[in-house]
Amino acid sequence: MTVRIAPSVLSADFRILGDEIAMCEAGGADWIHVDVMDGRFVPNLSFGVKVIEAVRKCTQKTVDVHLMVQEPEKYFDDYVKAGADVLTIHVEAAPHLDRQLARIKELGAKAGVALNPGTPLSAIEEVVHMLDLVLIMSVNPGYGGQKFIDYSVDKIERMRFLLDQADSRAVLEVDGGISRDTIQRCWSAGADTFVAGNAIFGAADPRAEIAVLRNLCVESA
C-alpha cells in the first residue's frame, strides 16, 4: 500500500493559508484535507465554497473534502465546481446513500463514506462496490485536537478485511487524533491515508512532521 498524508487545513493559520498549503506540499503532503461542518450534524461551523475555491487555487494536490453536514446532497454541485476532488459524506446523514454516491460520481468526483466511532461497518456493506474511499473516524467529529479512540484500530482492521473481500481498491482513510503515537497502529491495521491537523500544524517544524509521520508507517511495513 501507499502511505498518503493529508494535512487538515482546519488547523492551519488562515491568515497565511496559501503559505501553509505550500509548506505542506514542500513537506511531501499527498492530499489537502478540508473539513466542512454545518453546526447541525456536528456542534461546530467551518468552511464553505469560498474556502474550497481558495484551497484549489493554492494547490494541484488532491483536495479531499469531508462533509460533516446534514443533507449533504445540497452541497455536491457547488463543492465539485469549487474544486473538490473527493467528497466524503457521513452514512449517519445519508439515508439515500446509493443515490448520493452515484451523484458524486456523476459530477466527476471520487465518492467516499465516513463512519462515526459508534457506527458499525455493516452500515456500508451494501455499497462497498461504489466507494472510492472509506473514512474511519477515530474521534467523534466536530472538533480538532481530540484524543484518539483506541478501539478504532480494530475497526480499521475489519474494514480492511471487508474491502479486500470485495476486491475493492477504495482508499482507507483515518481521521482523528493521528500523531506519532497512533499512526503506526493504524497503518499496521490496514489504513493507507491519514488526516492530521494539530499533529502537523502544531509541530515545531510542520514541514518535517509530515515526513516523520510517513516514515513511521514505512518503517513498520
N, C-alpha and C positions, 0 to 999 in steps of 0.2 A: 504494500500500500504506500501511497504518497502522503507525507505529512503536509497539511495546509494550516498555516497560522493566519487567523482572521482578526486583526485588531478591531475592537469595537469603539467607534468614534463617540459613543455615549460618554466615554471617559476622557475624551480629548479636550483641549483648550480651544473653544470655538472662536476666540479672538484671532487665532492663527491656524484655522482649520487646514488651509492649504499646506502650510508648513508641517503640520502634524501628519498629514497623509503622505507628504513627500518623505518625511522621516521614516514612516512605516515602510514605504517602498524601498528606501535605501537600506533598511534593516532586513529586507527579504520577505516582507509580508506577501502572502499569496492572494488573499481576498481582503476587502474592506467591508466590515460588518456594520449595518445601520439598524438600530432598534427603534421601531415605531410603536409608541404607546398612546392610547386614546383616553386614559383616565377612567375607563369603564371596565374593560376586560382586566386591566391591571390598575392599581391605585397610583398612577403616575402619568404625566404627559411628556411627550418628547417631540419627535421630528415629523415634519410634513414634506410635501412635494418639493418645496424650495431647497430643503437640505439635501434631498436625493439629487436634485439638479446640481447643487454646489459640489457634492462629492463626485458626481460623474465628471464634472469639468476638471477636477483635480487629479483624476487617475484613469488609467487604462486597465487597471486590475478589475477583477470580478467584484461588482457591487452586490453584496449579499444582504437583502432586506428582510428583516424579521418583523412580521406584522403581529404585534400583541394587541389586537383590536377586535371589537365586536363587528359583525357584518363586514368581514374583510373584503368581500367581493366589490364593495363600493370603491375600493382604492386601486384595484388591479390596473385599470386602463391608465390612470394618471401616473402611477408609480413606474410602470413599464415605460411609458412615454418619457418620464423624467430620467430614466437611465438604469433602472434596476435590472440586473442580470438574473437574479434568483429572488423569487418571492416565496417566503415560508409563512404558512398560516397555522394557527393552532387548531388541532382537532376539536378541542373543547368549545371553540367558537365557530365551528364549521359543520353544521348539521347536514349540509348538502355537499359533502366532501368530494364525491366523484365529479359533480358538476363544476365545483370551484377549481379543482386541479386541472380539469380539462380546459377551463377558460384561461388559466395562467399560461398553459402550453399554447393555446391558440394565439395568444398575444406575443409569443416568441420568447418567453422567459422560461427558466427552469422552475419546476414546481417542487416545493418542499412542505413537509408537515412537521410541526413541533408538538411534543408531548410534555405536559407538566409533570413534576415528580410523582404525583399521585395517580396519573393516568396510565392504565395498563396498555401494553403493546398490542393487545387484541383489538384496540380501537382503530388500528390502521391495517390490520391483516388483509382486509378485502381489497385495499387499494395499493398494496406494495408495488404491484407491477406498473403503476402510474408514476411512481415517485422518482425524482431526481435527487432528493435529499431528505434525510430524516434528522431532525434536531432533538436530541435528548436534553431536556432542561435539568441541570444538576443543582439548581436553586429554584425557588418559587419566583416566577417572573415579576418584574416591576421595578426593581432597584438594582443598581450596581453595587459591588463590594460585599456581596453576601457570602456566607460560608458554604463551601461545597458539601452537598448531601452525599454521604458515603455509599448509600445503597444504590446510587446511580451507576456505580461500576458494574454491578451485577446486571442492571437493566441494559447497559451498553452491550455487555457480552451476549445477552439474549437477543438483542436487536441485531447484532452482527450475525448470529446464527440464523435468524429469520431471513435476513437479506441474502445470505449465502444459499439457504434452502430454496429461495425463489430465483436464484441466479441473477440477482439484481446488482446493477452497477451503481446504485444510489450512494451518494456521499453520506457518511455517518458523522454528524457534527455534534459537538457538546458545547453547551453554553452555561456558565455559572461557576464561579469560584475556580476557574482554571488558573493554575500557577505552577511554580516549580515543584510544589508539594503534591500536586494532583494530576498533572498532565501525563506522567509516565503510566500511571494506573489506567487511565482512560485509553491511552494508545494500546497498551497490552490487552485491554478488553475488546479492542476492535474498532475504536473510533479513529478517524483519519483527519478530521478537521476540527480546529479548536478556536473558539471565540474567547478572546482575552481582552479585558478592558483595563481594570485597575492594575493588573499584573504588568502590563506594558507601559501605560501612560503614567503610572505611579512609580515606576522604577527610576533609579538614579540615572541609568542610561537606557532609555526606552528602545533605542535602535538595537543595542546589543542584546536586550532582553528577548527580542524576537528570536535571535539565533540561539540563545540559551534554551528557550522552550523547545525549539525544533530539535536541538542536539540531544535533549533528554529523551526524546522519542527515538531518534536514530540510534543512540547508544544502547537502548533496550531492545532493539529489533533482533 
